[in-house]
Amino acid sequence: MAYTAADVKNLRERSGAGMMDCKKALDETGGDIEAAIDALRAKGLAAAAKKSSRTAAEGLVGVAVTGTKGVAVEVNSETDFVAKNDQFQDFVRKTTEAALGVAGDDVEALKAAAYPGGTTVADALTNNVATIGENQQVRRMKTVEVAQGVVVPYMHNAAAPNLGKIGVLVALESEASADVLEALGKQIAMHIAAAFPLALNADDLDADLIERERKIAQEKAAESGKPEAVQAKMVEGAVAKYAKENALLSQIFVMDNKTPIQQVVDQAGKEAGAKIVLKDYVRFQLGEGIEKEVTDFAAEVAAAVAG
């Protein structure tokens, strides 16, 4: 029995399995969709879709660099235990490497990208979910690149080479030697991991965050009972302080607790005899922004027993 692309699509929607797995199942069953579903269920692949609704806030961040381009990718799992699984770590590593060939920061494009073994990242992910037994998601990616210079990767408390919970990339554009840039990039990356900047400079800070801080400052100023002109200055001062503390270039270097990052970069360039520009950075911390479900295991068991 022959089958069409529509049959493959139908089987994917009904089973939740990857495209290559669906095609293989239809090949094996002569195009019989119901038999293909049974075949996928027997292999555990059809169960993957059922796991997709479960919260995945653990996992790993991966970083990779080639030439003057670097990428960070976050892949989530349900438990930290899975993050220590060799199969999961291999998937994150290969997915991050595949991301180097993807234009922009398009996660859907990454999922469609080629994966070793003649499949795609999306299909490899589906297979992972089926074989490991937990929901997993390729959550986000970010690419940085310079025309000339280096992109320095750093992994804080690495679980494996270039894999961990806080991944950082620092893009330095310069004609200075690679050794000088690598050393500077490593120090700045460690600062970024610790200081958690929200943007490269004050102008890049999210407008909503600035407005939130302004409202908080206005409430505090109003409570002071001081004249309106003084309150206005208090508000502007508080907003300026927030911007300074959260923009990377104006943050105080954690290594000496006194020098702004911009000055650290400028001084390194002066010593190297070549201007150095901190062009961009990435800081991915595992699970940031994901609302984790807090469950009472004993209550879950009691509810299951009660039916």
Contacts in CASP RR format, 6 or more apart in sequence:
PFRMAT RR
TARGET T0000
AUTHOR 0000-0000-0000
METHOD contacts of the structure
MODEL  1
MAYTAADVKNLRERSGAGMMDCKKALDETGGDIEAAIDALRAKGLAAAAK
KSSRTAAEGLVGVAVTGTKGVAVEVNSETDFVAKNDQFQDFVRKTTEAAL
GVAGDDVEALKAAAYPGGTTVADALTNNVATIGENQQVRRMKTVEVAQGV
VVPYMHNAAAPNLGKIGVLVALESEASADVLEALGKQIAMHIAAAFPLAL
NADDLDADLIERERKIAQEKAAESGKPEAVQAKMVEGAVAKYAKENALLS
QIFVMDNKTPIQQVVDQAGKEAGAKIVLKDYVRFQLGEGIEKEVTDFAAE
VAAAVAG
1 30 0 8 1.000
1 31 0 8 1.000
1 32 0 8 1.000
2 30 0 8 1.000
2 31 0 8 1.000
3 26 0 8 1.000
3 30 0 8 1.000
3 31 0 8 1.000
3 33 0 8 1.000
7 26 0 8 1.000
7 31 0 8 1.000
7 33 0 8 1.000
8 19 0 8 1.000
8 22 0 8 1.000
8 23 0 8 1.000
8 26 0 8 1.000
10 33 0 8 1.000
11 17 0 8 1.000
11 22 0 8 1.000
11 25 0 8 1.000
11 26 0 8 1.000
11 33 0 8 1.000
11 36 0 8 1.000
11 37 0 8 1.000
11 40 0 8 1.000
12 18 0 8 1.000
12 19 0 8 1.000
12 22 0 8 1.000
14 33 0 8 1.000
14 37 0 8 1.000
15 22 0 8 1.000
15 36 0 8 1.000
15 37 0 8 1.000
15 40 0 8 1.000
15 41 0 8 1.000
15 45 0 8 1.000
15 46 0 8 1.000
15 49 0 8 1.000
16 45 0 8 1.000
16 46 0 8 1.000
16 48 0 8 1.000
16 49 0 8 1.000
16 126 0 8 1.000
17 25 0 8 1.000
17 40 0 8 1.000
17 45 0 8 1.000
17 46 0 8 1.000
17 48 0 8 1.000
17 49 0 8 1.000
17 126 0 8 1.000
17 130 0 8 1.000
18 45 0 8 1.000
18 122 0 8 1.000
18 123 0 8 1.000
18 126 0 8 1.000
18 127 0 8 1.000
19 120 0 8 1.000
19 122 0 8 1.000
19 123 0 8 1.000
20 118 0 8 1.000
20 119 0 8 1.000
20 120 0 8 1.000
20 123 0 8 1.000
21 40 0 8 1.000
21 43 0 8 1.000
21 45 0 8 1.000
21 123 0 8 1.000
21 126 0 8 1.000
21 127 0 8 1.000
22 36 0 8 1.000
22 40 0 8 1.000
25 36 0 8 1.000
25 37 0 8 1.000
25 39 0 8 1.000
25 40 0 8 1.000
26 32 0 8 1.000
26 33 0 8 1.000
26 36 0 8 1.000
28 36 0 8 1.000
28 39 0 8 1.000
29 35 0 8 1.000
29 36 0 8 1.000
29 39 0 8 1.000
37 46 0 8 1.000
40 46 0 8 1.000
41 47 0 8 1.000
43 130 0 8 1.000
44 130 0 8 1.000
45 126 0 8 1.000
45 127 0 8 1.000
45 130 0 8 1.000
47 130 0 8 1.000
47 133 0 8 1.000
48 126 0 8 1.000
48 129 0 8 1.000
48 130 0 8 1.000
51 129 0 8 1.000
51 133 0 8 1.000
51 134 0 8 1.000
51 135 0 8 1.000
52 129 0 8 1.000
52 135 0 8 1.000
52 137 0 8 1.000
53 135 0 8 1.000
54 78 0 8 1.000
54 134 0 8 1.000
54 135 0 8 1.000
55 78 0 8 1.000
55 135 0 8 1.000
55 290 0 8 1.000
55 291 0 8 1.000
55 292 0 8 1.000
55 293 0 8 1.000
56 76 0 8 1.000
56 77 0 8 1.000
56 78 0 8 1.000
56 134 0 8 1.000
56 135 0 8 1.000
56 136 0 8 1.000
56 137 0 8 1.000
56 290 0 8 1.000
57 76 0 8 1.000
57 78 0 8 1.000
57 287 0 8 1.000
57 290 0 8 1.000
57 292 0 8 1.000
58 76 0 8 1.000
58 77 0 8 1.000
58 78 0 8 1.000
58 79 0 8 1.000
58 80 0 8 1.000
58 82 0 8 1.000
58 83 0 8 1.000
58 286 0 8 1.000
58 287 0 8 1.000
59 74 0 8 1.000
59 75 0 8 1.000
59 76 0 8 1.000
59 77 0 8 1.000
59 80 0 8 1.000
59 82 0 8 1.000
59 83 0 8 1.000
59 88 0 8 1.000
59 92 0 8 1.000
59 136 0 8 1.000
59 286 0 8 1.000
60 74 0 8 1.000
60 75 0 8 1.000
60 83 0 8 1.000
60 88 0 8 1.000
60 89 0 8 1.000
60 92 0 8 1.000
60 159 0 8 1.000
60 163 0 8 1.000
60 164 0 8 1.000
60 165 0 8 1.000
60 286 0 8 1.000
61 72 0 8 1.000
61 73 0 8 1.000
61 74 0 8 1.000
61 75 0 8 1.000
61 155 0 8 1.000
61 163 0 8 1.000
61 164 0 8 1.000
61 165 0 8 1.000
61 166 0 8 1.000
61 167 0 8 1.000
61 284 0 8 1.000
61 285 0 8 1.000
61 286 0 8 1.000
62 72 0 8 1.000
62 73 0 8 1.000
62 74 0 8 1.000
62 75 0 8 1.000
62 92 0 8 1.000
62 93 0 8 1.000
62 96 0 8 1.000
62 155 0 8 1.000
62 162 0 8 1.000
62 163 0 8 1.000
62 164 0 8 1.000
62 167 0 8 1.000
62 284 0 8 1.000
63 70 0 8 1.000
63 71 0 8 1.000
63 72 0 8 1.000
63 73 0 8 1.000
63 96 0 8 1.000
63 153 0 8 1.000
63 154 0 8 1.000
63 155 0 8 1.000
63 162 0 8 1.000
63 167 0 8 1.000
63 168 0 8 1.000
63 169 0 8 1.000
64 70 0 8 1.000
64 71 0 8 1.000
64 96 0 8 1.000
64 97 0 8 1.000
64 99 0 8 1.000
64 100 0 8 1.000
64 153 0 8 1.000
64 162 0 8 1.000
65 71 0 8 1.000
65 151 0 8 1.000
65 152 0 8 1.000
65 153 0 8 1.000
65 169 0 8 1.000
66 100 0 8 1.000
67 151 0 8 1.000
68 145 0 8 1.000
68 146 0 8 1.000
68 147 0 8 1.000
68 148 0 8 1.000
68 149 0 8 1.000
68 150 0 8 1.000
68 151 0 8 1.000
69 100 0 8 1.000
69 143 0 8 1.000
69 144 0 8 1.000
69 145 0 8 1.000
69 151 0 8 1.000
70 100 0 8 1.000
70 143 0 8 1.000
70 144 0 8 1.000
70 145 0 8 1.000
70 151 0 8 1.000
70 153 0 8 1.000
70 169 0 8 1.000
70 171 0 8 1.000
71 96 0 8 1.000
71 99 0 8 1.000
71 100 0 8 1.000
71 102 0 8 1.000
71 141 0 8 1.000
71 142 0 8 1.000
71 143 0 8 1.000
71 144 0 8 1.000
71 169 0 8 1.000
72 96 0 8 1.000
72 141 0 8 1.000
72 142 0 8 1.000
72 167 0 8 1.000
72 168 0 8 1.000
72 169 0 8 1.000
72 282 0 8 1.000
72 284 0 8 1.000
73 92 0 8 1.000
73 95 0 8 1.000
73 96 0 8 1.000
73 99 0 8 1.000
73 110 0 8 1.000
73 138 0 8 1.000
73 140 0 8 1.000
73 141 0 8 1.000
73 284 0 8 1.000
74 138 0 8 1.000
74 139 0 8 1.000
74 140 0 8 1.000
74 141 0 8 1.000
74 284 0 8 1.000
74 286 0 8 1.000
74 287 0 8 1.000
75 88 0 8 1.000
75 91 0 8 1.000
75 92 0 8 1.000
75 95 0 8 1.000
75 136 0 8 1.000
75 137 0 8 1.000
75 138 0 8 1.000
75 139 0 8 1.000
76 136 0 8 1.000
76 137 0 8 1.000
76 139 0 8 1.000
76 286 0 8 1.000
76 287 0 8 1.000
76 290 0 8 1.000
77 83 0 8 1.000
77 88 0 8 1.000
77 132 0 8 1.000
77 134 0 8 1.000
77 135 0 8 1.000
77 136 0 8 1.000
78 134 0 8 1.000
78 135 0 8 1.000
78 136 0 8 1.000
79 134 0 8 1.000
82 88 0 8 1.000
82 132 0 8 1.000
82 134 0 8 1.000
82 136 0 8 1.000
83 89 0 8 1.000
83 159 0 8 1.000
83 164 0 8 1.000
84 159 0 8 1.000
85 132 0 8 1.000
87 128 0 8 1.000
87 131 0 8 1.000
87 132 0 8 1.000
88 128 0 8 1.000
88 132 0 8 1.000
88 136 0 8 1.000
89 159 0 8 1.000
89 160 0 8 1.000
89 163 0 8 1.000
91 124 0 8 1.000
91 125 0 8 1.000
91 128 0 8 1.000
92 163 0 8 1.000
93 160 0 8 1.000
93 162 0 8 1.000
93 163 0 8 1.000
94 115 0 8 1.000
94 116 0 8 1.000
94 124 0 8 1.000
95 110 0 8 1.000
95 115 0 8 1.000
95 121 0 8 1.000
95 124 0 8 1.000
95 125 0 8 1.000
95 138 0 8 1.000
96 162 0 8 1.000
98 110 0 8 1.000
98 113 0 8 1.000
98 114 0 8 1.000
98 115 0 8 1.000
98 121 0 8 1.000
99 110 0 8 1.000
99 113 0 8 1.000
99 141 0 8 1.000
99 143 0 8 1.000
101 113 0 8 1.000
102 109 0 8 1.000
102 110 0 8 1.000
102 113 0 8 1.000
102 141 0 8 1.000
102 143 0 8 1.000
103 109 0 8 1.000
104 143 0 8 1.000
105 140 0 8 1.000
105 141 0 8 1.000
105 142 0 8 1.000
105 143 0 8 1.000
106 141 0 8 1.000
107 138 0 8 1.000
107 139 0 8 1.000
107 140 0 8 1.000
107 141 0 8 1.000
110 121 0 8 1.000
110 138 0 8 1.000
110 141 0 8 1.000
111 120 0 8 1.000
111 121 0 8 1.000
111 122 0 8 1.000
111 125 0 8 1.000
111 138 0 8 1.000
112 120 0 8 1.000
112 121 0 8 1.000
112 122 0 8 1.000
113 120 0 8 1.000
113 121 0 8 1.000
114 120 0 8 1.000
114 121 0 8 1.000
115 121 0 8 1.000
115 123 0 8 1.000
115 124 0 8 1.000
119 127 0 8 1.000
121 138 0 8 1.000
125 136 0 8 1.000
125 137 0 8 1.000
125 138 0 8 1.000
128 136 0 8 1.000
129 135 0 8 1.000
129 136 0 8 1.000
139 287 0 8 1.000
140 284 0 8 1.000
142 169 0 8 1.000
142 282 0 8 1.000
142 284 0 8 1.000
144 151 0 8 1.000
144 169 0 8 1.000
144 171 0 8 1.000
144 279 0 8 1.000
144 280 0 8 1.000
144 281 0 8 1.000
144 282 0 8 1.000
145 151 0 8 1.000
145 171 0 8 1.000
146 171 0 8 1.000
146 172 0 8 1.000
146 173 0 8 1.000
146 279 0 8 1.000
146 280 0 8 1.000
147 173 0 8 1.000
148 173 0 8 1.000
148 174 0 8 1.000
148 175 0 8 1.000
149 172 0 8 1.000
149 173 0 8 1.000
149 174 0 8 1.000
149 175 0 8 1.000
149 176 0 8 1.000
149 178 0 8 1.000
149 181 0 8 1.000
150 171 0 8 1.000
150 172 0 8 1.000
150 178 0 8 1.000
150 181 0 8 1.000
150 182 0 8 1.000
150 185 0 8 1.000
151 169 0 8 1.000
151 170 0 8 1.000
151 171 0 8 1.000
151 172 0 8 1.000
152 169 0 8 1.000
152 170 0 8 1.000
152 172 0 8 1.000
152 181 0 8 1.000
152 182 0 8 1.000
152 185 0 8 1.000
152 186 0 8 1.000
152 188 0 8 1.000
152 189 0 8 1.000
153 162 0 8 1.000
153 167 0 8 1.000
153 168 0 8 1.000
153 169 0 8 1.000
153 189 0 8 1.000
154 167 0 8 1.000
154 168 0 8 1.000
154 169 0 8 1.000
154 170 0 8 1.000
154 185 0 8 1.000
154 186 0 8 1.000
154 189 0 8 1.000
154 190 0 8 1.000
154 192 0 8 1.000
154 193 0 8 1.000
155 161 0 8 1.000
155 162 0 8 1.000
155 163 0 8 1.000
155 164 0 8 1.000
155 166 0 8 1.000
155 167 0 8 1.000
155 168 0 8 1.000
156 164 0 8 1.000
156 165 0 8 1.000
156 166 0 8 1.000
156 167 0 8 1.000
156 168 0 8 1.000
156 190 0 8 1.000
156 193 0 8 1.000
157 164 0 8 1.000
157 165 0 8 1.000
157 166 0 8 1.000
158 164 0 8 1.000
159 165 0 8 1.000
164 286 0 8 1.000
165 285 0 8 1.000
165 286 0 8 1.000
166 193 0 8 1.000
166 283 0 8 1.000
166 284 0 8 1.000
166 285 0 8 1.000
166 286 0 8 1.000
167 193 0 8 1.000
167 282 0 8 1.000
167 283 0 8 1.000
167 284 0 8 1.000
167 285 0 8 1.000
168 189 0 8 1.000
168 190 0 8 1.000
168 192 0 8 1.000
168 193 0 8 1.000
168 281 0 8 1.000
168 282 0 8 1.000
168 283 0 8 1.000
168 284 0 8 1.000
169 189 0 8 1.000
169 281 0 8 1.000
169 282 0 8 1.000
170 185 0 8 1.000
170 188 0 8 1.000
170 189 0 8 1.000
170 192 0 8 1.000
170 278 0 8 1.000
170 281 0 8 1.000
171 278 0 8 1.000
171 279 0 8 1.000
171 280 0 8 1.000
171 281 0 8 1.000
172 181 0 8 1.000
172 184 0 8 1.000
172 185 0 8 1.000
172 265 0 8 1.000
172 276 0 8 1.000
172 277 0 8 1.000
172 278 0 8 1.000
172 279 0 8 1.000
173 276 0 8 1.000
173 277 0 8 1.000
173 279 0 8 1.000
174 181 0 8 1.000
174 269 0 8 1.000
174 272 0 8 1.000
174 274 0 8 1.000
174 275 0 8 1.000
174 276 0 8 1.000
174 277 0 8 1.000
175 274 0 8 1.000
175 275 0 8 1.000
176 268 0 8 1.000
176 269 0 8 1.000
176 272 0 8 1.000
176 273 0 8 1.000
176 274 0 8 1.000
176 276 0 8 1.000
177 272 0 8 1.000
180 268 0 8 1.000
180 269 0 8 1.000
180 272 0 8 1.000
181 276 0 8 1.000
184 264 0 8 1.000
184 265 0 8 1.000
184 268 0 8 1.000
184 276 0 8 1.000
187 255 0 8 1.000
187 264 0 8 1.000
188 261 0 8 1.000
188 264 0 8 1.000
188 265 0 8 1.000
188 278 0 8 1.000
188 281 0 8 1.000
189 281 0 8 1.000
190 254 0 8 1.000
190 255 0 8 1.000
191 251 0 8 1.000
191 253 0 8 1.000
191 254 0 8 1.000
191 255 0 8 1.000
191 261 0 8 1.000
192 248 0 8 1.000
192 281 0 8 1.000
192 283 0 8 1.000
193 283 0 8 1.000
194 254 0 8 1.000
195 248 0 8 1.000
195 251 0 8 1.000
195 254 0 8 1.000
196 283 0 8 1.000
196 285 0 8 1.000
197 246 0 8 1.000
197 247 0 8 1.000
197 248 0 8 1.000
197 251 0 8 1.000
197 281 0 8 1.000
197 283 0 8 1.000
198 205 0 8 1.000
198 206 0 8 1.000
198 209 0 8 1.000
198 246 0 8 1.000
198 247 0 8 1.000
199 205 0 8 1.000
199 206 0 8 1.000
199 246 0 8 1.000
199 247 0 8 1.000
199 248 0 8 1.000
200 247 0 8 1.000
200 248 0 8 1.000
200 249 0 8 1.000
200 278 0 8 1.000
200 280 0 8 1.000
200 281 0 8 1.000
201 247 0 8 1.000
201 248 0 8 1.000
201 249 0 8 1.000
201 250 0 8 1.000
202 243 0 8 1.000
202 244 0 8 1.000
202 247 0 8 1.000
202 250 0 8 1.000
204 247 0 8 1.000
205 243 0 8 1.000
205 246 0 8 1.000
205 247 0 8 1.000
209 246 0 8 1.000
210 239 0 8 1.000
210 242 0 8 1.000
210 243 0 8 1.000
213 238 0 8 1.000
213 239 0 8 1.000
213 242 0 8 1.000
214 235 0 8 1.000
214 238 0 8 1.000
214 239 0 8 1.000
216 238 0 8 1.000
217 234 0 8 1.000
217 235 0 8 1.000
217 237 0 8 1.000
217 238 0 8 1.000
217 239 0 8 1.000
218 231 0 8 1.000
218 235 0 8 1.000
220 234 0 8 1.000
220 238 0 8 1.000
221 230 0 8 1.000
221 231 0 8 1.000
221 232 0 8 1.000
221 234 0 8 1.000
221 235 0 8 1.000
221 238 0 8 1.000
222 231 0 8 1.000
224 230 0 8 1.000
224 231 0 8 1.000
224 234 0 8 1.000
225 231 0 8 1.000
226 234 0 8 1.000
243 250 0 8 1.000
244 250 0 8 1.000
244 251 0 8 1.000
245 251 0 8 1.000
248 261 0 8 1.000
248 278 0 8 1.000
248 281 0 8 1.000
249 260 0 8 1.000
249 261 0 8 1.000
249 262 0 8 1.000
249 265 0 8 1.000
249 278 0 8 1.000
250 260 0 8 1.000
250 261 0 8 1.000
250 262 0 8 1.000
251 260 0 8 1.000
251 261 0 8 1.000
252 258 0 8 1.000
252 259 0 8 1.000
252 260 0 8 1.000
252 261 0 8 1.000
253 259 0 8 1.000
253 260 0 8 1.000
253 261 0 8 1.000
253 264 0 8 1.000
259 267 0 8 1.000
261 278 0 8 1.000
262 278 0 8 1.000
265 276 0 8 1.000
265 277 0 8 1.000
265 278 0 8 1.000
266 276 0 8 1.000
268 276 0 8 1.000
269 275 0 8 1.000
269 276 0 8 1.000
END
